[in-house]
Amino acid sequence: MKNQGAVVVSVIIGILFILVGVEYFTHAANALPHFFLGYDATMTAKHTKHGIAAILLGLLCFVYAWFQSGPKKPAVSAE
């Protein structure tokens, strides 16, 4: 494994982003936690675009972890 720390961190962040995306899909803007982007106490609509963006960021973190966990390429010598 190239960088095990980066893989673990990116998987954890990816899981968190996907959970945030699910939160955006399932709760209206007035029911979101106050620290979420798009929180509005007077709005009852759901933030679908924020949910899509959060899930895509989570998937990108998983792709990064996948590429970081691949085998190392052997060093090429210039002969």
N, C-alpha and C positions, 0 to 999 in steps of 0.2 A: 504494500500500500504506500502510495507516495506521501500523503500528508493526512494521517488519521485524525488529527485534531480538526482540520478544516472539514473533513467529511462529517464528523459528529456534529459540529456546530451548524453546518448547512442543513443537515437532516432535521435538527431540532428547530431551526428557524423555518424550514419548509413546513413542518407540522404546525407551527404556530400560525404561519400565514394561511394555511388551509383552514384552520379553526376560526381565524378571523373572517375569512371569506364566508364560511358557513354562518357565522354570526350575522354578517351583513344580509345574507339571504333570508334568514329566519326571523329577524327582528326589524321593526320599524325604526325610523330615525330617532323617535322620542324614547325608545326602549333600549337604545345602544348605551354602552358605558360612556361616561362623560369624556373619557380621554380618546375615544375613537374619532377619526376624521368623519365628518358628516353628521355628528350628533346635533340634533336640533329639537328642543323641547316642544316646539309647536308643530312639527312635521310628522305626519303619520305614514308617509311613503317609505318604501324600502330602497336602499341604495344598491341596486343591482350592479351598476358599473363598478362600484367599489368592491363588491364581492367577486366579480370576475377578475379584477386586477389583483386582488389578494390571492386568489387561487392560482392565477398564472405565475405570480411571484413565488408561491410555494412550489409549484412544479419546476420552475427554473432552478430553485435551490436543490431539488432532487436531481435534476440533470447535472448540475455542477458537482454534486457529491458522487454521482455515478462516474463522471469523467475523472475525478480526482482519485477514485478508488481503483482505477484500472491498473494493469501491470506497467512497470517501468519499461521504457524502450531501452535496449542495450546501446551503449555508447558506440558511435561509429568512428572508427579510426581512419585518419586520412593517410592512406598508404600509396 
